[in-house]
Amino acid sequence: MKNFIIPVPEKTRKMILKEVDKQAKDSTFMKELDEIKIEKEKDSSNSGINLEFNTKLNSFMDYVKRNPNPNINNALDSLGYEKNFTNRFLFTRAKSLHSFSKNEDTREQFFNQLLSYGSIALFIFLPFFTLFLKFYFIRRKYTYVDHLIFVFHVQTVFFMLFSIYFIFLIFNVTPALWVFLGLFLLYLYLAMKKFYQQGYFKTFFKFILLNISFGFIASFGMGILFLISFAFF
């Protein structure tokens, strides 16, 4: 038995196809709206957390300005906040910020602490600096320990130069910092040229790459160091 097919007029067929296409577009549009709504809810949630953090810190700062030597428990009770670890920590940081902005001795003490942590951080980041040397001179037959010894020699010269700089400061003489920095960079370039036995241009190119890499790591490390110093100050 042959299949029986009802003929559909061309005009009706076009209308049906148009309606189906419209419904498909509407469905896609609604799906996109739902995705946008979800993203907005996520952003709103993150913004809410940041806003709550900033509001708390601002409230604590205002309270410390009005009460120079506040008791933490009394302050949290007055402001209507819970006496949990987060609120206590934020309140102590608000006190430190207030003292930092008003007291020169506090600022000096903080920067001295930051400097002491910085010298330790330099040694912590030496292995990362060594990894960059290992990568940039990967074709040279040097082990990781060889690169590390070279880095220790360079770091020793760095500390010697800046020790001389601070000795001048002790005697109320302020030399140009760029002179000591320039001497160190010149030494680093010549040391790389002599140790790795490569041409001037290739050494200079790797010298630039190395300083950019170390500058990136140092900036990241200083940011973390500043946050740690502020948290424990």
Secondary structure, DSSP 4 states (H G I P E B T S, - for coil): -PPP-----HHHHHHHHHHHHHHHHHHHHHHHHHHHHHHHHHHHHHHHHHHHHHHHHHHHHHHHHH-SS--HHHHHHHHT---SHHHHHHHHHHHHHHHHHH-HHHHHHHHHHHHHHHHHHHHHHHHHHHHHHHHHTTTS---HHHHHHHHHHHHHHHHHHHHHHHHHHHTT----HHHHHHHHHHHHHHHHHHHHT--HHHHHHHHHHHHHHHHHHHHHHHHHHHHHHHHT-
